[in-house]
Amino acid sequence: MGIKFRLIVMNFLQYAIWGSWLISLGAYIGGLGFSGLQIGSFFATMGVASLFMPAVMGIIADRWVPAQKLLGICHLISGGFLIAAASQTAYAPLYSCMLLSVMFYMPTIALSNSVAYNALDLAKLDSVKHFPPIRVWGTVGFIAAMWFVDLVQIGGVQIKLTAWQLYVSALLSFVLAVYSFSLPGCAVDRSVRKQSWVDTLGLRAFALFKEKRMAIFFIFSMLLGAALQITNAFGDTYIQNFGTMPQYADSAIVKHSVILLSLSQMSETFCILLIPFFLRRFGIKKVMLISMLAWVLRFGFFGVGNPGSGAVFLILSMIVYGVAFDFFNISGSLFVEKETSREIRSSAQGVFMIMTNGFGAFFGSYAAGAVVDAFHWPDSWFVFAGYALVVAIVFALVFKYKHNPAETEAVKH
């Protein structure tokens, strides 16, 4: 097998593991009788893990354990905790097992990228040219796993509504764990480096908070990052609630809610292609504002939609997700790339991830759960939409950035 095909398999499995439960877990644990705040706490685990585990595993991969082996070890441990989680129905043990599983899964996203870059380099292939077509198969894997847990039934019950989704994810984890050890070896540097622990952990980039514009940018990254996990946590739960209403009990949207939600990932794949044009035409500030307004529509359409006459609004919510997610994450990453020096560029990207997927996702997941408990459906969606609108308005007023098309011209290349 060619190296590109082998990396495609790796990326497909990497994200199929996540897609097996990320979108459907909320409905399953909601069926166990957990409150909105408790459901939110499960999705906040990704925020906890993103604060430090990728950095720790990155150091281990650089210094002691080759990245492809560490990738396999992490998936093996993560899969083990998924199996443990599948046997739990009480909040404390289930939450603990999912937290431990996520803490070992989240670092594998960066590790899998490192393994891919290394393999392409060894094969004398240009990573800029060859990696994106390989990485897109990760999204395909995510969608395929969503469809699988939606369509397959065990004992007459869809996997998406049972703990079997965790077993599916664990099985895929074990397959990738074994497969990882067959991938091209990554080098390690065991030499002793004379640098401070601040540099070792990549914390030097936090000095960027001394710059007003960067501080504002990172703060808004956290505020918008709070929106990232809301529909993952509550989207399927919300749609499943319609199944309790006689007029929607037999609706295809309710029965195959995860397939509907997979339209979001399809939209995400398409919208990536639009970013270079929008960045050249409008600049980063306007692109991020477009993202924020798309989040308003994402939540608002959820609130007014239903599986009957309002189905078109649910579909529109899935379509705008691509703009909401991609225009923020990718344009934000490009802004950090352009505004920071080469010496701290990787660390600065780490700070961006910590603010969005770390602090933002952590606080946002808990806050969203509290909102759901307080306002219920569908009013909670309008609260989320109002929050996104306020963030957009304040961002437009306080973030100062003048677009220079010449600076983003390189994006099209």
C-alpha positions as CSV (number, residue, x, y, z in Angstrom):
1,M,0.0,0.0,0.0
2,G,1.2,3.5,-0.8
3,I,1.9,5.9,2.1
4,K,-0.9,8.2,1.2
5,F,-3.5,5.4,1.3
6,R,-2.1,4.3,4.7
7,L,-2.5,7.8,6.0
8,I,-6.0,8.0,4.7
9,V,-6.8,4.9,6.7
10,M,-5.3,6.5,9.8
11,N,-7.3,9.7,9.4
12,F,-10.5,7.9,8.6
13,L,-10.2,5.8,11.8
14,Q,-8.9,8.8,13.9
15,Y,-12.1,10.7,13.4
16,A,-14.5,7.8,13.1
17,I,-13.6,7.1,16.7
18,W,-14.9,10.5,17.7
19,G,-17.9,10.5,15.3
20,S,-19.2,7.3,16.9
21,W,-20.2,9.2,20.0
22,L,-19.6,13.0,19.9
23,I,-23.0,13.9,18.3
24,S,-25.1,11.1,19.8
25,L,-23.8,10.9,23.4
26,G,-26.0,13.8,24.6
27,A,-29.2,12.0,23.7
28,Y,-28.0,8.7,25.3
29,I,-27.0,10.2,28.6
30,G,-30.0,12.4,28.6
31,G,-32.1,9.2,28.4
32,L,-30.3,8.1,31.6
33,G,-32.0,11.0,33.4
34,F,-29.1,13.5,33.7
35,S,-29.8,17.2,33.9
36,G,-28.7,19.7,31.3
37,L,-25.8,20.8,33.5
38,Q,-24.7,17.2,33.8
39,I,-24.9,16.7,30.1
40,G,-22.9,19.8,29.5
41,S,-20.2,18.5,31.9
42,F,-19.5,15.5,29.6
43,F,-18.7,17.8,26.8
44,A,-16.6,20.1,29.0
45,T,-14.2,17.1,29.4
46,M,-12.8,18.1,26.0
47,G,-12.1,21.5,27.4
48,V,-10.3,20.0,30.4
49,A,-8.2,17.7,28.2
50,S,-7.3,20.4,25.7
51,L,-5.8,22.6,28.5
52,F,-2.7,20.5,29.0
53,M,-2.8,16.9,27.6
54,P,-1.8,17.7,24.0
55,A,1.2,19.7,25.3
56,V,2.2,16.9,27.7
57,M,1.9,14.2,25.0
58,G,3.7,16.5,22.5
59,I,6.7,16.7,24.9
60,I,6.7,12.9,25.4
61,A,6.6,12.3,21.6
62,D,9.4,14.8,21.0
63,R,11.7,13.5,23.8
64,W,11.0,9.8,24.6
65,V,8.3,7.9,22.7
66,P,8.0,8.0,18.9
67,A,4.8,9.7,17.9
68,Q,3.4,6.7,16.0
69,K,3.8,4.5,19.1
70,L,2.4,7.1,21.5
71,L,-0.5,7.5,19.1
72,G,-1.2,3.7,19.5
73,I,-0.7,3.7,23.2
74,C,-3.1,6.7,23.7
75,H,-5.8,5.0,21.6
76,L,-5.4,1.8,23.5
77,I,-5.9,3.5,26.8
78,S,-8.7,5.7,25.5
79,G,-10.6,2.7,24.1
80,G,-10.2,0.9,27.5
81,F,-11.9,3.7,29.3
82,L,-14.7,3.8,26.7
83,I,-15.4,0.2,27.5
84,A,-15.5,1.0,31.2
85,A,-17.8,4.0,30.5
86,A,-20.2,1.8,28.5
87,S,-20.9,-0.3,31.6
88,Q,-21.8,2.7,33.8
89,T,-25.1,4.4,34.2
90,A,-24.5,6.5,37.4
91,Y,-23.2,10.0,36.8
92,A,-19.9,9.9,38.8
93,P,-18.4,6.7,37.3
94,L,-19.6,7.4,33.8
95,Y,-18.3,11.0,33.9
96,S,-14.9,9.8,35.3
97,C,-14.5,7.2,32.6
98,M,-15.4,9.6,29.8
99,L,-13.1,12.2,31.2
100,L,-10.2,9.8,31.3
101,S,-11.0,8.5,27.8
102,V,-11.1,12.0,26.3
103,M,-7.9,13.0,28.1
104,F,-6.1,10.3,26.1
105,Y,-8.1,10.9,22.9
106,M,-7.6,14.6,22.4
107,P,-3.8,14.5,22.2
108,T,-4.1,11.9,19.3
109,I,-5.5,14.6,17.0
110,A,-2.1,16.5,17.1
111,L,-0.2,13.2,17.2
112,S,-1.9,11.9,14.1
113,N,-1.0,15.1,12.3
114,S,2.6,14.7,13.4
115,V,2.7,11.1,12.2
116,A,1.3,12.1,8.8
117,Y,3.7,15.0,8.3
118,N,6.6,12.8,9.2
119,A,5.5,10.0,6.8
120,L,5.0,12.5,4.0
121,D,8.5,14.0,4.6
122,L,10.1,10.5,4.6
123,A,8.3,9.9,1.3
124,K,9.6,13.2,-0.1
125,L,6.1,14.4,-0.6
126,D,5.0,18.1,-0.1
127,S,2.8,18.1,3.0
128,V,1.1,21.4,1.9
129,K,0.0,19.7,-1.3
130,H,-0.7,16.2,-0.1
131,F,-2.0,16.5,3.5
132,P,-5.3,18.3,2.9
133,P,-6.7,15.6,0.5
134,I,-5.6,13.0,3.1
135,R,-7.1,14.9,6.1
136,V,-10.5,15.3,4.4
137,W,-10.9,11.5,4.8
138,G,-11.0,12.2,8.6
139,T,-14.2,14.1,8.1
140,V,-15.5,11.3,5.9
141,G,-14.7,8.9,8.7
142,F,-16.6,11.1,11.2
143,I,-19.7,11.2,9.0
144,A,-19.5,7.5,8.3
145,A,-19.4,6.7,12.0
146,M,-22.4,9.0,12.6
147,W,-24.4,7.3,9.9
148,F,-23.4,3.8,11.3
149,V,-24.7,4.5,14.8
150,D,-27.8,6.1,13.4
151,L,-28.8,3.3,11.0
152,V,-27.6,0.2,12.9
153,Q,-29.9,-1.3,15.5
154,I,-29.2,-3.9,18.2
155,G,-32.2,-5.5,19.8
156,G,-34.5,-3.2,17.8
157,V,-32.9,0.0,19.3
158,Q,-30.6,2.3,17.4
159,I,-27.0,2.3,18.6
160,K,-27.1,6.1,18.9
161,L,-29.5,5.7,21.9
162,T,-27.5,3.1,23.7
163,A,-24.0,2.5,25.2
164,W,-23.2,0.5,22.1
165,Q,-22.0,3.7,20.5
166,L,-19.1,3.6,23.1
167,Y,-18.3,0.0,22.2
168,V,-18.1,0.9,18.5
169,S,-15.8,3.8,19.3
170,A,-13.6,1.5,21.5
171,L,-13.4,-1.1,18.8
172,L,-12.2,1.5,16.3
173,S,-9.7,2.8,18.9
174,F,-8.2,-0.7,19.3
175,V,-7.9,-1.1,15.5
176,L,-6.1,2.2,15.1
177,A,-3.9,1.4,18.2
178,V,-2.6,-1.7,16.4
179,Y,-2.4,0.0,13.0
180,S,-0.4,3.0,14.4
181,F,2.5,0.7,15.3
182,S,2.8,-0.2,11.6
183,L,3.2,3.4,10.4
184,P,6.6,5.0,9.6
185,G,8.7,5.7,12.6
186,C,9.0,9.3,14.0
187,A,12.3,10.5,15.4
188,V,12.8,11.5,19.1
189,D,15.4,13.8,20.6
190,R,16.6,12.5,23.9
191,S,19.3,15.2,24.3
192,V,19.0,17.4,27.3
193,R,17.9,20.9,26.3
194,K,18.8,24.0,28.3
195,Q,15.5,25.8,28.4
196,S,13.1,26.9,31.0
197,W,9.9,25.0,31.9
198,V,8.0,28.0,30.4
199,D,9.6,27.3,27.0
200,T,9.2,23.5,27.4
201,L,5.5,23.8,27.9
202,G,5.1,26.4,25.1
203,L,3.9,29.0,27.5
204,R,6.1,31.8,26.2
205,A,3.3,32.7,23.7
206,F,1.1,33.9,26.6
207,A,3.2,37.0,26.5
208,L,1.1,38.0,23.5
209,F,-1.6,39.0,26.0
210,K,0.5,42.1,26.6
211,E,-0.4,43.3,23.1
212,K,-3.9,44.8,23.2
213,R,-5.1,43.6,19.9
214,M,-3.9,40.0,20.5
215,A,-5.4,40.0,24.0
216,I,-8.7,41.1,22.6
217,F,-8.5,38.5,19.9
218,F,-7.8,35.7,22.4
219,I,-10.5,36.8,24.7
220,F,-13.1,36.7,21.9
221,S,-11.7,33.4,20.8
222,M,-12.6,32.0,24.3
223,L,-16.1,33.7,24.1
224,L,-16.8,32.2,20.7
225,G,-15.2,28.9,21.7
226,A,-18.0,28.6,24.2
227,A,-20.4,28.0,21.4
228,L,-18.4,25.1,19.8
229,Q,-19.8,22.2,21.8
230,I,-23.4,23.4,22.4
231,T,-25.0,21.7,19.4
232,N,-22.8,18.7,19.9
233,A,-24.1,18.3,23.4
234,F,-27.7,19.2,22.9
235,G,-28.5,19.0,19.2
236,D,-29.5,15.4,19.1
237,T,-31.1,15.6,22.5
238,Y,-33.3,18.4,21.3
239,I,-34.4,16.6,18.2
240,Q,-35.1,13.4,20.1
241,N,-37.5,15.4,22.4
242,F,-39.8,15.8,19.4
243,G,-40.3,12.1,19.4
244,T,-42.4,12.4,22.6
245,M,-44.9,14.5,20.6
246,P,-47.5,12.4,18.8
247,Q,-47.3,14.5,15.6
248,Y,-43.6,13.9,15.3
249,A,-43.2,10.4,16.7
250,D,-42.8,8.8,13.3
251,S,-40.8,11.6,11.7
252,A,-37.8,10.5,9.7
253,I,-35.9,13.5,11.2
254,V,-36.4,12.1,14.7
255,K,-35.6,8.6,13.8
256,H,-32.5,9.6,11.9
257,S,-31.5,12.7,13.7
258,V,-27.8,11.9,13.6
259,I,-27.9,11.7,9.8
260,L,-29.5,15.1,9.8
261,L,-26.8,16.5,12.0
262,S,-24.1,15.0,9.7
263,L,-25.1,17.6,7.2
264,S,-23.2,20.0,9.5
265,Q,-19.9,18.1,8.8
266,M,-20.7,18.0,5.1
267,S,-21.2,21.7,5.1
268,E,-18.0,22.1,7.1
269,T,-16.1,20.3,4.3
270,F,-17.5,22.5,1.6
271,C,-17.0,25.8,3.5
272,I,-13.3,25.2,3.9
273,L,-13.0,25.8,0.2
274,L,-14.6,29.2,0.5
275,I,-12.2,30.6,3.1
276,P,-9.4,31.8,0.8
277,F,-11.8,33.9,-1.3
278,F,-13.5,35.4,1.7
279,L,-10.2,36.2,3.4
280,R,-8.9,37.9,0.3
281,R,-12.1,39.8,-0.3
282,F,-13.1,40.9,3.2
283,G,-10.2,40.3,5.6
284,I,-10.0,38.4,8.9
285,K,-12.2,40.7,11.0
286,K,-15.2,40.6,8.6
287,V,-14.7,36.8,8.1
288,M,-14.8,36.3,11.9
289,L,-17.9,38.5,12.1
290,I,-19.5,36.4,9.4
291,S,-18.8,33.4,11.6
292,M,-20.3,34.9,14.7
293,L,-23.5,35.9,12.8
294,A,-23.6,32.3,11.4
295,W,-23.6,31.1,15.0
296,V,-26.6,33.3,15.6
297,L,-28.4,31.7,12.7
298,R,-27.2,28.2,13.7
299,F,-28.9,28.5,17.1
300,G,-31.9,30.6,15.9
301,F,-32.8,28.1,13.2
302,F,-32.7,25.3,15.8
303,G,-35.1,27.3,17.9
304,V,-37.7,27.9,15.2
305,G,-37.3,24.5,13.5
306,N,-39.2,21.3,14.0
307,P,-39.4,17.9,12.2
308,G,-42.7,19.0,10.5
309,S,-43.3,22.2,8.8
310,G,-40.2,23.7,10.3
311,A,-37.8,21.0,8.9
312,V,-36.3,23.5,6.5
313,F,-35.0,25.6,9.4
314,L,-33.3,22.6,10.9
315,I,-31.7,21.9,7.5
316,L,-30.6,25.5,7.3
317,S,-29.1,25.3,10.7
318,M,-26.9,22.4,9.5
319,I,-25.9,24.3,6.4
320,V,-24.7,27.5,8.2
321,Y,-22.7,25.4,10.6
322,G,-19.9,25.1,8.1
323,V,-19.6,28.9,8.0
324,A,-19.9,29.2,11.7
325,F,-17.2,26.6,12.5
326,D,-14.7,27.0,9.7
327,F,-14.7,30.8,9.3
328,F,-13.8,31.1,13.0
329,N,-11.4,28.3,13.5
330,I,-9.4,28.5,10.3
331,S,-9.4,32.3,9.9
332,G,-8.5,32.7,13.5
333,S,-5.6,30.3,13.1
334,L,-4.4,32.2,10.0
335,F,-4.6,35.5,12.0
336,V,-2.4,34.0,14.7
337,E,0.0,32.7,12.0
338,K,0.4,36.1,10.5
339,E,0.6,38.2,13.7
340,T,3.2,36.2,15.6
341,S,6.9,35.7,15.2
342,R,8.4,32.4,13.9
343,E,9.9,31.7,17.3
344,I,6.6,31.4,19.1
345,R,4.3,30.6,16.2
346,S,3.6,27.0,17.2
347,S,3.1,28.0,20.8
348,A,0.8,30.8,19.8
349,Q,-1.4,28.3,17.9
350,G,-1.4,26.3,21.1
351,V,-2.7,29.3,23.0
352,F,-5.4,29.8,20.4
353,M,-6.5,26.2,20.9
354,I,-6.4,26.5,24.7
355,M,-8.6,29.6,24.6
356,T,-11.1,28.0,22.2
357,N,-11.2,24.3,22.8
358,G,-9.9,24.6,26.4
359,F,-11.3,27.5,28.4
360,G,-14.0,28.3,25.9
361,A,-15.4,24.8,25.5
362,F,-15.1,24.1,29.3
363,F,-17.0,27.1,30.5
364,G,-19.4,27.1,27.5
365,S,-20.5,23.5,28.1
366,Y,-21.3,24.1,31.7
367,A,-23.0,27.4,31.0
368,A,-25.0,25.9,28.2
369,G,-26.2,23.1,30.6
370,A,-27.3,25.7,33.1
371,V,-29.2,27.6,30.4
372,V,-31.0,24.5,29.3
373,D,-32.0,23.7,32.9
374,A,-33.2,27.2,33.4
375,F,-35.0,28.0,30.1
376,H,-35.8,24.6,28.6
377,W,-36.6,24.1,24.9
378,P,-36.8,25.9,22.5
379,D,-36.1,29.1,24.5
380,S,-32.6,28.0,25.3
381,W,-31.7,28.2,21.5
382,F,-32.7,31.8,21.5
383,V,-30.6,32.5,24.6
384,F,-27.6,31.0,22.8
385,A,-28.4,33.0,19.6
386,G,-28.6,36.2,21.7
387,Y,-25.3,35.4,23.3
388,A,-23.6,35.0,19.9
389,L,-25.2,38.2,18.6
390,V,-23.9,40.2,21.6
391,V,-20.4,38.7,21.1
392,A,-20.5,39.7,17.5
393,I,-21.6,43.3,18.2
394,V,-19.0,43.9,20.9
395,F,-16.3,42.3,18.7
396,A,-17.1,44.6,15.8
397,L,-16.8,47.6,18.2
398,V,-13.6,46.8,20.1
399,F,-11.4,44.7,17.7
400,K,-9.5,47.1,15.5
401,Y,-8.2,45.6,12.2
402,K,-7.7,47.2,8.8
403,H,-7.8,44.8,6.0
404,N,-4.9,44.8,3.5
405,P,-5.7,42.5,0.6
406,A,-2.0,42.2,-0.3
407,E,-1.3,40.5,3.1
408,T,-3.8,37.7,2.4
409,E,-2.9,37.2,-1.2
410,A,-0.7,34.3,-0.2
411,V,-3.7,32.4,1.1
412,K,-4.8,31.5,-2.5
413,H,-1.6,29.7,-3.0
